Amino acid sequence: MGGAGLDAKIVFDLNPQFKARAGKLAYWLTGFGHATQSVGQFEVCVDGEKHRCGFALVSRVRNYGGDLEIARGASLLHEDFEVVMFEGENPLRYLWYMFGVGMKRVQQMAGVHTVRGGRVELSGNVHLQVDGEYAGMLPACIEIVPKSLTLLVPPAYK
């Protein structure tokens, strides 16, 4: 799971000592601190199809931050990513998006676009995070490399 834009900016701004003391609450409080800051926009190219957004999640897992589900159709059993992109510069719009995530209705919201693909190119002047850890600034390319890793999963997972 990787995120670019707003969520990665929150990870970048997160105080490590605060994270050690407060855990997930530190992410939420740092995020709410961005409620007055314009959200930087960037370009996402999924298998050649271009999009513009302020937050993109590229994932093969459903869970985000432990208990939230943003990429609800993602699965380690699929051979591609689910890419969920959120439009807009207004930070209040992202509070509304998070409400949609909590209600498990985010994919039906205006300004949210979900596509699938095996190669995702991200470009612009925004931050990148991978699994909740800061990974740097764009550009970046995230892609599926077939048969590069063997996962052992219990039979009940399928």
Secondary structure, DSSP 8 states (H G I E B T S, - for coil): -EEEEHHHHHHHH--HHHHHHHTHHHHHHHHHTTTTS----EEEEETTEEEEESEEEEESSSEETTTEESSTT--TTSSSEEEEEE--S-HHHHHHHHHHHHTT-GGGSTTEEEEEESEEEEESS-EEEETTEEEEES-EEEE--TTS------GGG-
